[in-house]
Amino acid sequence: MRYCVWIFFCILLSGCFLVPHKIDVQQGNFVDEKMISLLKLNMTQDQVIYILGTPLVVDPFHPNRWDYVFLEGEVGNTSMKRDLTLIFENDKLQRIEKKVE
């Protein structure tokens, strides 16, 4: 009987030393260099959506600015952040701004 209580106590105590598993998190639009290289100035908004998909953020105050944001890392610690901003004028792509952290 003592042997069973001792084993139970050891199993119970071993649970205190376990570390919870943190999953990798990927959020946003995944945009790589190959996709960005397909973008050309004066493309229409529909052509850009076909290549990159719908933007993550469309600012209602600046409808000609589209932001594609991608975060990757563990919960609470994003190790990589990519921002891609596209500026349109008259429904044509005029400027591409990218930032990788």
Buried (B, 14 or more C-beta within 10 A) or exposed (E): EEEEEEEEEEEEEEEEEEEEEEEEEEEBBEBEEEBBEEBEEEBEBEBBEEBBEEBBEEEEEEEBBBBBBBBBBEEEEBEEBBBBBBEBEEEBBEEBEEEEE
